[in-house]
């Protein structure tokens, strides 16, 4: 139990270090509200992480993330196949234009 508490506090400390680093390194204030919005969402997730672990939601979240990564890899493979098909098609079209 104490190990989980220490891990949670460590996550909070890392969050606040990230928050201060990001806000200090912004060149101007034009993106400040967007950065604060997304960092606020991240803070909510960090604060709720013990609840996720106790209820078992964390395992479901991890499974969904893994599934999304697999889908992304599949999508990248399909995009590469589509690019090679398009390149082959372009060479076929160029070959037909030259012959007549």
N, C-alpha and C positions, 0 to 999 in steps of 0.2 A: 504494500500500500504506500509506504513512504517513497519507494522507488518511482511509483507512478506520479506521486506528488512532485518529486524532484524533477522528473521529466517534464511535467506540465509547467513548472516554474521556469525551467530551462527554455522551453518553447516561448514563453512570454518574454523572457530576457532577450532572446534572439530576435523576436518580433520588434521589440523596442529599439534594439540596435539597428535593425533594418530600417525601421521608420525614421530614426534620426539621420541615418546615412543618406537615405533617399531624399528626404526633405532638405538636407543641407547641400546636396550636390545638384539640385535642380538649378538650371541656369537662370530661369525667370519664373514668375508666378503664374504663367498662363496655363500650365498643366497641373497646378497645385491642387485644385479641387478634384480633379480626376484621380490623381494619385492618392489623395486622402480618402476618396470614396472606396477605391479598391483595397487600400490598406485597412480601411474599416471593416470591409467584408472579411479580409484575412484575420483580423482581430476576433471577429465573431467566431470564425472556425477554430481559432486557437483556444478561445475561451470555452467552446463547447466540446473540445476534443475528449475530455474525461467522460462526458455524458455519452459521447459516441462509443467509447470503449466499453463502458459499463453495459449499455443496452445492446451491444453487438452490431450496431450500425456501421462501425468502423470496418468490419470484415466485408460488409456489403459494399461500402464505398470503395474499398481496395479492389474488390472483384470487378466493379464497374469500371474503375480506372484501367485495370489490366485488359478488360474487354475493349475499351476504347483504344488502347495502345495497339492491340491486335488489329482492330479495324483500320487504324491509321496506317499500319504497315501493309495491310492488304490493299488499301487505297493507293498507296505509293507504288506498289507493284503494278496495279492496273494502270496507273498513269504512265509508268515507264513503257508498258506494253502498248498503250495508245499512242505514245510518242513514236515508238519504233514503227507501228503500223502506218502512222501519218507520214513518216519519212519514206517508207517503202512506197506508199501511194504516190507521193510527190515524184519519186524517181520513175514510177510507171507512167505517170501523166507526162512528165518531161520526155520520156522515151517515145511516147505516142505522138507528141507534137513535132519531134524531129523527123520521124519516118516519112510522113506525107509530103 
